[in-house]
Amino acid sequence: MEAAIRWSPHAKEADLQFLIIDVAGNRLELNRINKFISGDTIEYSTEARREKLPNFTAFDWSKTHGTLVGIGSASGEAILLDLSGDDPEAPFVQSFPIRHQRKCNSIAFSHENLLATGLDRVRNDFCMNIYDVHQSSLRSGEPQEPYQKLSSSEAITSIKFCNGYSQTLLAGVARQCIRFYDLRDPYNYGMAQFNTRYVHNIAIDPLDENYFLSAGPPGEPAVTIWDKRFISRQIPGTPNSDAASPGAVLELRPAIDHTTSSNSSTGSNASIWSLRFSGQKRGRFCVLSSTGEVKAYEIASHATDAPHVIPPVNHLGGSAWSSSVYTRRTHTIASPWHNVHSSNGEVHRLMAFDFMTGADQPLDRGLIALHSDRSVSCIPGPSYPAHAKISGVDEFMICKDTHIITGRAEDPSRSISDELTSLQSPNTDEPGSRALLDLDEALLWLTVQRRRCLEGYLFDCAKNMRITADDSALVEMWGSIGRLKDLAADEGMVGDSLDLSYLGVAPIWRRNIGQSENRAITQPVSKLAIDEAVHQIANIRGWPRFERTYTQYPYHRQLSLAICGWAATAEVLEQKCGSLLNSDHAYKAVVLAAFHGHRDIASRILRKAVQKRQITNMGIGAIIMVDRLTSDQREMCSWMAEESDDPYLKALLTQVITGSWKAVVNLHNLPLVDRVGVAVMYFDDDSLSSFLESVTSTSIARGNPEGIVLTGLAQRSLDLFQSYINRTNDLQSAVLALSFSNPLYIRDTRYKLWKEIYQGQMQVWRAFLERSQFITQHSRLAILPRKHQELTEPDTLKTNSQKPRSVVKIPRGQITIRCEYCQKNIAISTFESPPTPEEPESPQPQPVATQQPTAPSAAPPSTTHNGPGTNTSRPQQRSQARARRCKVCKNCGHPLPRCAVCQLWTGAPDPDDAGATEALAGMNLMEGFLQYCLRCMHAFHPRHAQTWFAKHTACPEAGCRCYCKLGGLKGWEGEDE
């Protein structure tokens, strides 16, 4: 290499310096950047120059002194230069002569002012010398002997000190290995190495010093990435270039375009001239070739926790990927000079570069480059996608280049349904369409499922309807599931032979409920068995007789109407319509009463709505009471239907105008459950079968959750939810809905996979309590009918007080507080445990405590006697022993976490409570034991947590940025003052 350029390791924003090393001209030039001009041009001025230097072949910049530079001469002598003066021929600061002259191949400074030089091989002499270049030793002016001498009779090609451990270094031994030295070992018996021929241009990643690079010899443009943790202790030998070394995690061969021009002066094959890590991002580095090509790489690693599986043999060639390190991105920053896309000729080719990095430098400023005509330019770095991150307090940050955009994803004072409802566009023609959102509003959609989970989105259907109030389809779905749950309560859907729980209208009407071992009780599933079970359930329920139209299956229609919420007596219907009226759904109340055939109830509900001024159109009463309309009345109703936005009023007017119920069920803005209810009540058998099959297929294909009223939570609901997840990514609602029937009536691998994903997501959200509630409540849902278990497992239910078993087993210890040292449960047992180090074992036998332990005393118990002949009673000794164990882990003896407010150990009595022993006597020791934030994991005394968070939101621990009150702390209710 004829010349090089280096960015100052001491560069600051106000003092941007770089060094031009002209090897051919034997001079150094220190420059300062004055201004970055548009494009790749920079304006700089020369600060210092050193000329007429001896021939040198290596250089490095001191890591501790901004103006101290070291060069390695062609004779092997190391020379220190001070670039702070104005004299271009100033004397050397220090020189380090050697006994046998030979070429110096590499020189390197450490952060502890050590200087290492790597020399060519000579017999019976060391080829790597370590010097101490502290200021005190430099002032003496006397020749220095090396601090250490290493590598006897082995040529050293490259040297690099480790930044984090300045007493360790890596050295490339020519044609043999890369060796790791620890200078703290005076004999270096512990040195280890990688056997390889790629020993040139060693570069260590400053952001992860486990990884380093090395390049191949001239004419072999290969780069190897090594992991220092896999270094082996082996005897040097002749390495095989074709066999991968154990420490090589990735090999790039060729790393650059190795073709050269026919008239090139650099040889027949390209070589690697420089390797540089960026120092800005872990695993990012650039490679410079002799043809002027600069190529950027970004490596990454993936997790390898899964057991290793041997892949099948690929008969077409190639081998399986075995390393966890891979190339994430590549980017060609500068093309070879002979490339058609390159703007540089051979006389202007790029011959050196360095990253412009520093402690206070902005990211991705780019590279500073030196060309063969000695011109300097600034090259923009590779363009990478923006980085996005959501913090633990739901702050969203996007970093692109030097710009950072932040936003807050939620308002803790409002529910998620209220916030999403406020984002609904009021002026849209298509239902469910959204207006254009700003950043904060867009971020809200990223937290919908987590917010719903923390608000209690589980198996309470009424609560779920409130939580999802912003989505009408989910509200209707949870309404249908709630009705299915109410019908299945107390084995209400169990006949003598079959269990019809959680089936929808379609399988009931088609008499096809699928095959499930838990559906059949006394006989196999058949159409006759289904008819008998439906008949028995309808008789027990006492639903009104079906007399609206002729049908061969009146009991099936009764059950279908009950699933739709339409099977109600006149008294129940009037109460339901009154509730709708009170919730400001006046038109829905009136129309449903009219569609049920109770015009008198509809008339009374209408009068109440008019009195409350919820309905101002008095003509609706006449429409309800008449059977036929005149042409003028029909024209008026058509105009009203066109102008109305209420789907129920439009449905009523459509039926009055056309006199056809098919026109009503074809109104897609009417909720599906009511369309199905109209069809079941008024369609004939053939029309109903055709309608149900068509609407069910459409709902499954579109992933419409309202279709649960048709499919139920049976086998076809899985296909519906699969389409729903593909459309909305709402895995949460699908898992919660399917948990009512899985695995009790359905066993499908899709549900098992979805549930595992959702539980893992709750772990990511740190919703540990909600996850435990999900598991326990799901187990209570999956309970076999008592009649089924009495027949299949008669021995398990010996008495009427025993409850049937669940098909889902609850894992033990859903929530445990574990010691941060031994990771074992710290719960205090009611029985005496082995003595801790604080409690020496008594020589006399102690009785086992069988009563509930008392609370610890207000102050730590003393182990000294008050005087001769005084001693505490044995029960008091046991109480004090329990008090001591309550402050430490019962397994390893380490103290429990400190309270973030008072900084005393948790588990100890609250110091603010005088007389704690008397006040808490007889209480379980775990009550009031400790509380902790599920986000930052800081612990508190319960009373201190209440007092602190009644006035504050942030965590009291110094330096913690968690807002515990916004969701991380559970189990207490503070009152704002």
RAGIRA-V129248 format. One record per helix or strand of 3 or more residues. SS is the DSSP state (A for helix, B for strand). FROM is the first residue (numbers start at 0). TO is the last residue. Records with the same first field share a line. If there is no record, write none. Layout:
BEGIN
SS=FROM-TO ; FROM-TO
END
This chain:
BEGIN
B=2-6 ; 16-21 ; 26-35 ; 41-49 ; 55-60 ; 67-72 ; 77-81 ; 93-95 ; 103-108 ; 113-118 ; 125-131 ; 147-151 ; 155-160 ; 167-172 ; 176-181 ; 191-194 ; 199-203 ; 210-214 ; 221-226 ; 247-252 ; 271-276 ; 283-288 ; 293-300 ; 324-333 ; 349-354 ; 366-370 ; 375-378 ; 386-389 ; 394-399 ; 402-407 ; 930-932
A=134-138 ; 227-229 ; 345-347 ; 415-421 ; 438-453 ; 460-466 ; 471-490 ; 504-509 ; 526-540 ; 553-563 ; 569-581 ; 585-594 ; 598-610 ; 618-624 ; 630-642 ; 646-657 ; 660-664 ; 671-681 ; 684-701 ; 704-710 ; 714-727 ; 730-737 ; 748-763 ; 767-780 ; 785-791 ; 793-795 ; 873-885 ; 915-918 ; 941-948 ; 963-965
END
